[in-house]
Amino acid sequence: MGNHQKRWPGLNGEGISAHRRSDSAFLQAEYHRFGLSHLEALIAARGQAPYAPDYLLQGPDGLSLAGEIPAQPRLEPGWTTLQTNEPSIDGDGNERVRALVINLGGGLLLAAGDDLSRISELEEAIATAFAWAVGLAVVLGIGGGMLLSRAYLVRVDAIARTAEAIIAGDLTQRIPVRRGRDDLGRLAGTLNDMLDRIEALMQSLRQVSTDVAHDLRTPLSRLYQKLDDARDNACTIAEYRLAVEGAVQDAEALMETFSALLRIAQVEGASPRSAFRDVDLSAVVDTVVDAYRPDAEDAGHLIKAQAEAGVIVLGDQELLTQALANLVENVLHHTPSGTAMRLRLARGEGGGCRLSVEDDGPGVPAEDLPPLTQRFYRVDRSRTNQGNGLGLSLVAAVAELHDCELVVERLSPGLRVALGFPQYDPPPRQHHQVETALPSNR
């Protein structure tokens, strides 16, 4: 027998069968081409090669002419199992060969096969490798799943801790966001945006409470003093009537202040696009100018408009009209007679538009520009004028709702307040009908 340590490199029985058929066909072709002597030499040479099969060339008389398999009774073509005198590789009896027998013609038969123990060993090796692969996959799967679960649990725990801190009153806490924008990362970013909005609303609420307590105390005290003085000192019906009329005026001013505060709160708490429609801003400018021109002329002001036609923005028409009306009223109330006011509306280079109201009045000191849009803030020289210091606060709230850039800047002389609208492309074939609602209170 040949080298019993050789191993068949195939992967399964079908591969071995195909290899034996091709090998036998090659030897048969060599026999018919070069003759018996060449075939015997070729079998002897191939039997010494690594991973070589076992051969038997049987003559017409049943004798063995070549090969490692000993003489056998007369073979029949096809697959057969041959018993040898050599011990098998596993030591369990003699070697048994699974061989393919073909008829070469002229009474010659060629058998080529492999030790069954080697085939079994191959199957066992494949099964062992498969078992190891499956086991390794299971271990890696369980380990990877545990690592991923732990990572997710750590991030969920961070979200829970942040929520607990916010429930305890610390609205500045935010959820840590990693660089990778996975599902939890996107969720954390969305929650942080929501928390930013909630914190801004809470700060606005606290600011309103502080402003109301601080700035409304004076008019309420004045109203109380007037009524108290009338109760103690008024003696005639005319004196009582005069005191009541003064108290009514103060109460109306307080009601206007509360209405303005409520309007600002409604704007700041509104859904960003719940009532947004296409708005013809050019028509809004024309309507506001026409509405305020008589009042401006009566107060000795000159009002002009320079607006491009057909400027369309996406927004709330009523709020935009209210904001523009507040800007015009600020000029009328806080600039002297003879001041010229100009409203400008023009498209920008980036596709948006810019709406501005400017005057050539005395202007505002540089230190007063940053807090000018805060609630109840009034420049010292304008505290004797009519107003509650909420006009620009409403404009700032409307600007934020519409994603506008609000710019307040000094001129030489005068003041300019501008709203920069983002780019908006209205849908094609859209007809715009403008119905402008002016504020009832001026």
C-alpha positions as CSV (number, residue, x, y, z in Angstrom):
1,M,0.0,0.0,0.0
2,G,1.0,3.6,-0.4
3,N,1.3,6.4,2.1
4,H,-1.4,5.9,4.7
5,Q,-1.0,9.4,6.0
6,K,-2.3,11.1,2.8
7,R,-5.6,13.0,3.1
8,W,-8.1,13.7,0.4
9,P,-8.4,17.5,-0.1
10,G,-11.9,17.4,-1.4
11,L,-14.9,18.8,0.6
12,N,-17.6,16.2,0.2
13,G,-18.5,12.9,-1.5
14,E,-19.8,14.5,-4.6
15,G,-16.4,16.3,-5.1
16,I,-14.5,12.9,-4.6
17,S,-16.8,11.1,-7.1
18,A,-16.3,13.8,-9.7
19,H,-12.5,13.7,-9.1
20,R,-12.4,10.0,-9.5
21,R,-14.4,10.1,-12.7
22,S,-12.1,12.7,-14.3
23,D,-9.0,10.9,-13.1
24,S,-10.2,7.6,-14.5
25,A,-11.2,9.2,-17.8
26,F,-7.7,10.7,-18.1
27,L,-6.0,7.3,-17.5
28,Q,-8.3,5.7,-20.0
29,A,-7.4,8.3,-22.6
30,E,-3.7,7.8,-21.9
31,Y,-4.0,4.0,-22.3
32,H,-5.8,4.3,-25.7
33,R,-3.2,6.8,-26.8
34,F,0.1,5.3,-25.6
35,G,-0.6,1.8,-24.7
36,L,-0.5,-0.6,-21.7
37,S,3.2,0.0,-20.8
38,H,2.6,3.7,-20.6
39,L,-0.5,3.2,-18.4
40,E,1.4,1.0,-16.0
41,A,4.2,3.5,-15.6
42,L,1.7,6.3,-15.2
43,I,-0.1,4.4,-12.4
44,A,3.1,3.7,-10.6
45,A,4.2,7.3,-10.8
46,R,0.8,8.7,-9.7
47,G,0.6,6.3,-6.8
48,Q,3.7,7.9,-5.3
49,A,2.3,11.5,-5.4
50,P,0.9,13.2,-2.3
51,Y,-2.8,12.8,-1.9
52,A,-2.8,10.0,-4.6
53,P,-5.7,7.6,-4.8
54,D,-5.3,3.8,-4.6
55,Y,-5.2,2.0,-8.1
56,L,-5.7,-1.5,-9.4
57,L,-5.2,-2.4,-13.0
58,Q,-6.7,-5.9,-13.5
59,G,-5.9,-8.0,-16.5
60,P,-8.2,-10.3,-18.4
61,D,-7.2,-13.2,-16.2
62,G,-8.0,-11.3,-13.0
63,L,-4.4,-10.7,-12.1
64,S,-3.1,-7.4,-10.9
65,L,-0.9,-5.6,-13.5
66,A,-0.3,-2.4,-11.6
67,G,-1.4,-0.4,-8.6
68,E,-1.4,-0.6,-4.9
69,I,-4.6,-2.5,-4.4
70,P,-3.9,-6.2,-4.2
71,A,-5.4,-8.8,-6.7
72,Q,-9.2,-9.1,-6.4
73,P,-11.8,-11.4,-7.8
74,R,-13.0,-10.3,-11.2
75,L,-14.3,-6.8,-10.9
76,E,-17.4,-5.3,-12.5
77,P,-17.5,-1.7,-13.8
78,G,-19.1,0.9,-11.5
79,W,-18.7,1.8,-7.9
80,T,-17.5,-0.9,-5.5
81,T,-15.8,-1.4,-2.1
82,L,-12.6,-3.3,-2.1
83,Q,-11.0,-5.0,0.9
84,T,-7.2,-4.8,1.2
85,N,-4.7,-6.5,3.4
86,E,-3.3,-3.3,4.8
87,P,-4.5,-1.9,8.2
88,S,-6.7,1.1,8.0
89,I,-5.6,4.5,9.1
90,D,-7.9,4.5,12.2
91,G,-6.6,1.0,13.1
92,D,-10.1,-0.6,12.9
93,G,-9.4,-3.6,10.7
94,N,-8.0,-3.7,7.2
95,E,-8.2,-0.8,4.8
96,R,-11.4,-0.6,2.7
97,V,-11.4,1.4,-0.5
98,R,-14.3,3.0,-2.2
99,A,-13.3,2.6,-5.9
100,L,-14.7,3.4,-9.3
101,V,-14.1,0.6,-11.8
102,I,-14.0,1.3,-15.6
103,N,-13.6,-1.0,-18.6
104,L,-10.5,0.0,-20.6
105,G,-11.3,-2.5,-23.3
106,G,-9.4,-5.7,-24.2
107,G,-10.4,-7.2,-20.9
108,L,-8.6,-4.6,-18.9
109,L,-10.3,-3.1,-15.8
110,L,-9.1,0.0,-13.9
111,A,-10.1,0.7,-10.3
112,A,-9.3,4.0,-8.6
113,G,-10.5,4.8,-5.1
114,D,-9.9,6.2,-1.7
115,D,-9.7,4.7,1.8
116,L,-13.2,5.0,3.4
117,S,-11.6,5.8,6.7
118,R,-10.0,8.9,5.1
119,I,-13.4,9.9,3.8
120,S,-14.9,9.4,7.2
121,E,-12.1,11.4,8.7
122,L,-12.7,14.2,6.2
123,E,-16.4,14.2,7.1
124,E,-15.5,14.3,10.8
125,A,-13.1,17.2,10.2
126,I,-15.7,19.1,8.3
127,A,-18.2,18.5,11.0
128,T,-15.7,19.5,13.7
129,A,-14.9,22.7,11.7
130,F,-18.5,23.5,11.3
131,A,-19.2,22.9,15.0
132,W,-16.3,25.2,15.9
133,A,-17.6,27.9,13.4
134,V,-21.1,27.7,14.8
135,G,-19.8,27.8,18.4
136,L,-17.6,30.8,17.7
137,A,-20.4,32.6,15.9
138,V,-22.7,32.0,18.9
139,V,-20.1,33.2,21.3
140,L,-19.3,36.3,19.2
141,G,-23.0,36.9,18.8
142,I,-23.7,36.7,22.5
143,G,-20.7,38.8,23.4
144,G,-21.4,41.4,20.7
145,G,-25.0,41.6,21.7
146,M,-24.1,42.1,25.4
147,L,-21.6,44.8,24.5
148,L,-24.2,46.6,22.2
149,S,-26.9,46.2,24.9
150,R,-24.5,47.6,27.5
151,A,-23.7,50.6,25.3
152,Y,-27.3,51.3,24.6
153,L,-28.2,50.9,28.3
154,V,-25.5,53.4,29.2
155,R,-26.9,55.9,26.8
156,V,-30.5,55.3,27.9
157,D,-29.3,55.7,31.5
158,A,-27.8,59.1,30.5
159,I,-31.1,60.1,29.1
160,A,-32.9,59.0,32.3
161,R,-30.4,60.9,34.5
162,T,-30.9,64.1,32.4
163,A,-34.7,63.8,32.7
164,E,-34.5,63.3,36.4
165,A,-32.3,66.5,36.7
166,I,-34.8,68.4,34.7
167,I,-37.7,67.2,36.8
168,A,-35.8,68.4,39.8
169,G,-35.7,71.9,38.3
170,D,-32.3,72.1,36.5
171,L,-33.4,73.1,33.0
172,T,-29.8,73.6,31.9
173,Q,-29.1,69.9,31.7
174,R,-28.8,68.3,28.3
175,I,-28.4,64.8,27.0
176,P,-24.8,63.9,25.9
177,V,-24.7,63.5,22.1
178,R,-22.0,61.3,20.5
179,R,-20.5,62.0,17.1
180,G,-22.2,59.0,15.5
181,R,-25.7,60.0,14.4
182,D,-27.4,56.7,15.1
183,D,-31.0,56.3,16.2
184,L,-30.2,57.2,19.9
185,G,-28.0,60.1,18.7
186,R,-30.8,61.6,16.6
187,L,-33.3,61.1,19.5
188,A,-30.9,62.8,21.9
189,G,-30.5,65.7,19.5
190,T,-34.2,66.1,19.1
191,L,-34.8,66.0,22.9
192,N,-32.1,68.6,23.4
193,D,-33.8,70.9,20.9
194,M,-37.0,70.4,22.7
195,L,-35.4,71.2,26.0
196,D,-33.8,74.3,24.5
197,R,-37.3,75.4,23.5
198,I,-38.8,74.6,26.9
199,E,-36.0,76.5,28.7
200,A,-36.5,79.5,26.5
201,L,-40.2,79.5,27.1
202,M,-39.6,79.1,30.9
203,Q,-37.1,82.0,30.9
204,S,-39.6,84.1,29.0
205,L,-42.3,83.3,31.5
206,R,-40.1,84.2,34.4
207,Q,-39.1,87.4,32.6
208,V,-42.7,88.3,32.1
209,S,-43.5,87.7,35.7
210,T,-40.6,89.8,36.8
211,D,-41.5,92.6,34.3
212,V,-45.1,92.6,35.4
213,A,-44.3,92.8,39.0
214,H,-41.7,95.5,38.5
215,D,-43.1,97.7,35.7
216,L,-46.8,97.5,36.5
217,R,-46.4,98.3,40.1
218,T,-46.0,102.0,39.3
219,P,-49.2,102.5,37.3
220,L,-51.2,100.4,39.8
221,S,-49.8,102.5,42.7
222,R,-50.8,105.7,40.8
223,L,-54.3,104.4,40.2
224,Y,-54.6,103.5,43.9
225,Q,-53.5,106.9,44.9
226,K,-55.9,108.7,42.7
227,L,-58.9,106.6,44.0
228,D,-57.7,107.0,47.6
229,D,-57.3,110.8,47.2
230,A,-60.7,111.0,45.7
231,R,-62.2,109.1,48.6
232,D,-60.6,111.3,51.2
233,N,-60.7,114.7,49.5
234,A,-63.3,114.9,46.8
235,C,-66.4,116.8,47.9
236,T,-68.3,117.5,44.8
237,I,-69.7,115.4,41.9
238,A,-67.3,117.1,39.5
239,E,-64.3,116.2,41.6
240,Y,-65.5,112.6,41.9
241,R,-66.1,112.5,38.1
242,L,-62.6,113.9,37.4
243,A,-61.0,111.3,39.7
244,V,-63.0,108.5,38.1
245,E,-62.0,109.6,34.6
246,G,-58.3,109.6,35.6
247,A,-58.7,106.1,37.1
248,V,-60.4,104.9,34.0
249,Q,-57.6,106.1,31.8
250,D,-55.0,104.4,34.0
251,A,-57.1,101.2,33.9
252,E,-57.3,101.4,30.1
253,A,-53.5,101.7,29.9
254,L,-53.1,98.7,32.2
255,M,-55.5,96.7,30.0
256,E,-53.6,97.6,26.9
257,T,-50.4,96.5,28.6
258,F,-51.9,93.2,29.6
259,S,-53.3,92.7,26.1
260,A,-49.9,93.3,24.6
261,L,-48.3,90.9,27.0
262,L,-50.9,88.3,26.1
263,R,-50.3,88.8,22.4
264,I,-46.5,88.4,22.8
265,A,-47.1,85.2,24.8
266,Q,-49.4,83.9,22.1
267,V,-46.8,84.6,19.4
268,E,-43.9,83.0,21.4
269,G,-45.9,79.9,22.2
270,A,-47.4,79.5,18.7
271,S,-46.6,76.5,16.5
272,P,-44.1,77.8,14.0
273,R,-46.1,77.0,10.9
274,S,-49.6,76.2,12.1
275,A,-51.2,79.3,10.4
276,F,-48.5,80.1,7.8
277,R,-49.7,81.0,4.3
278,D,-48.3,82.8,1.3
279,V,-48.3,86.5,2.2
280,D,-47.9,89.4,-0.3
281,L,-45.6,91.6,1.8
282,S,-45.7,94.3,-0.8
283,A,-49.4,94.7,-0.3
284,V,-49.0,94.6,3.5
285,V,-46.6,97.6,3.3
286,D,-48.9,99.6,1.0
287,T,-51.9,98.9,3.3
288,V,-50.1,99.9,6.5
289,V,-48.7,103.1,4.9
290,D,-52.1,104.1,3.6
291,A,-53.7,103.4,7.1
292,Y,-51.1,105.5,9.0
293,R,-50.5,108.4,6.6
294,P,-53.3,110.5,8.0
295,D,-52.1,110.1,11.6
296,A,-48.5,110.8,10.4
297,E,-49.6,114.0,8.7
298,D,-51.6,115.2,11.7
299,A,-48.5,114.7,13.9
300,G,-46.3,116.5,11.4
301,H,-44.4,113.4,10.2
302,L,-43.6,112.5,6.6
303,I,-44.1,108.9,5.7
304,K,-42.9,107.3,2.5
305,A,-42.7,103.8,1.1
306,Q,-40.3,102.2,-1.3
307,A,-41.4,98.6,-1.9
308,E,-40.8,96.2,-4.7
309,A,-44.0,94.6,-6.1
310,G,-44.9,91.0,-5.7
311,V,-42.6,90.1,-2.8
312,I,-44.1,86.9,-1.3
313,V,-43.1,85.4,2.0
314,L,-44.4,82.4,4.0
315,G,-45.9,83.5,7.3
316,D,-48.8,84.8,9.4
317,Q,-50.3,87.8,7.7
318,E,-52.0,89.2,10.7
319,L,-48.8,89.0,12.8
320,L,-46.6,90.6,10.1
321,T,-49.1,93.4,9.8
322,Q,-49.1,93.9,13.5
323,A,-45.3,94.0,13.6
324,L,-45.0,96.5,10.8
325,A,-47.7,98.7,12.5
326,N,-45.8,98.6,15.8
327,L,-42.7,99.9,14.0
328,V,-44.6,102.7,12.4
329,E,-46.2,103.6,15.8
330,N,-42.8,103.7,17.5
331,V,-41.6,106.4,15.1
332,L,-44.8,108.4,15.5
333,H,-44.8,108.3,19.3
334,H,-41.0,108.6,20.0
335,T,-39.8,111.1,17.4
336,P,-40.5,114.9,17.2
337,S,-42.7,116.6,14.7
338,G,-41.1,117.0,11.3
339,T,-39.4,113.6,11.4
340,A,-39.4,111.7,8.1
341,M,-40.1,108.0,8.0
342,R,-39.3,105.6,5.2
343,L,-40.5,102.0,4.7
344,R,-38.3,99.9,2.4
345,L,-39.0,96.4,1.0
346,A,-36.5,94.8,-1.3
347,R,-35.4,91.4,-2.4
348,G,-32.0,90.2,-1.3
349,E,-29.2,88.6,-3.2
350,G,-29.6,85.3,-1.4
351,G,-33.3,84.9,-2.4
352,G,-34.8,86.4,0.7
353,C,-36.1,89.9,1.3
354,R,-35.5,92.7,3.7
355,L,-38.2,95.0,5.3
356,S,-37.0,98.0,7.1
357,V,-38.5,101.1,8.8
358,E,-36.1,104.0,9.3
359,D,-36.4,107.6,10.4
360,D,-34.2,110.7,10.6
361,G,-35.1,111.5,14.2
362,P,-32.8,111.9,17.2
363,G,-32.1,108.1,17.3
364,V,-31.1,106.0,20.3
365,P,-27.9,105.9,22.2
366,A,-25.6,103.0,21.4
367,E,-25.8,101.6,24.9
368,D,-29.6,101.4,24.6
369,L,-29.6,99.3,21.4
370,P,-29.1,95.8,22.8
371,P,-32.0,95.9,25.4
372,L,-34.3,97.8,23.1
373,T,-36.4,94.7,22.3
374,Q,-36.8,93.7,25.9
375,R,-40.2,93.9,27.5
376,F,-41.0,97.3,29.2
377,Y,-37.6,98.7,28.2
378,R,-37.8,102.4,27.3
379,V,-35.1,104.9,26.6
380,D,-34.9,107.5,29.4
381,R,-36.0,110.5,27.2
382,S,-39.1,108.6,26.0
383,R,-40.4,107.6,29.4
384,T,-42.7,110.7,29.4
385,N,-44.3,109.7,26.1
386,Q,-47.2,107.4,25.6
387,G,-46.5,103.7,25.4
388,N,-45.6,100.7,27.5
389,G,-42.3,99.5,26.1
390,L,-43.8,96.4,24.4
391,G,-43.9,97.4,20.8
392,L,-40.5,96.1,19.8
393,S,-40.9,93.1,22.0
394,L,-43.8,92.0,19.9
395,V,-41.8,92.7,16.7
396,A,-38.9,90.5,18.1
397,A,-41.4,87.7,18.9
398,V,-42.9,87.8,15.4
399,A,-39.4,87.9,13.8
400,E,-38.3,84.8,15.8
401,L,-41.5,83.0,14.8
402,H,-40.8,83.7,11.1
403,D,-37.1,82.9,11.3
404,C,-36.3,86.5,10.5
405,E,-33.1,88.3,11.4
406,L,-34.0,91.4,13.5
407,V,-31.5,94.2,13.2
408,V,-31.7,97.5,15.1
409,E,-29.0,100.0,14.1
410,R,-28.2,103.7,14.5
411,L,-28.3,106.1,11.5
412,S,-26.8,109.5,11.2
413,P,-29.3,110.7,12.2
414,G,-32.1,108.4,13.1
415,L,-32.8,104.7,13.7
416,R,-33.4,101.7,11.5
417,V,-35.2,98.5,12.4
418,A,-35.0,95.8,9.7
419,L,-36.4,92.3,9.3
420,G,-34.5,89.9,7.1
421,F,-36.8,87.1,5.7
422,P,-35.3,83.8,4.6
423,Q,-35.5,82.6,1.1
424,Y,-38.9,81.3,0.0
425,D,-40.1,80.1,-3.4
426,P,-43.9,80.2,-3.6
427,P,-45.7,77.4,-5.4
428,P,-46.3,78.1,-9.1
429,R,-49.6,79.2,-10.4
430,Q,-50.6,80.5,-7.0
431,H,-53.0,83.4,-6.7
432,H,-52.5,85.5,-3.6
433,Q,-55.4,87.5,-2.1
434,V,-54.3,89.9,0.7
435,E,-56.8,90.8,3.4
436,T,-54.8,92.9,5.9
437,A,-56.1,93.2,9.5
438,L,-54.9,96.4,11.3
439,P,-54.6,96.5,15.1
440,S,-57.5,97.9,16.9
441,N,-55.3,99.7,19.5
442,R,-52.7,102.2,18.5
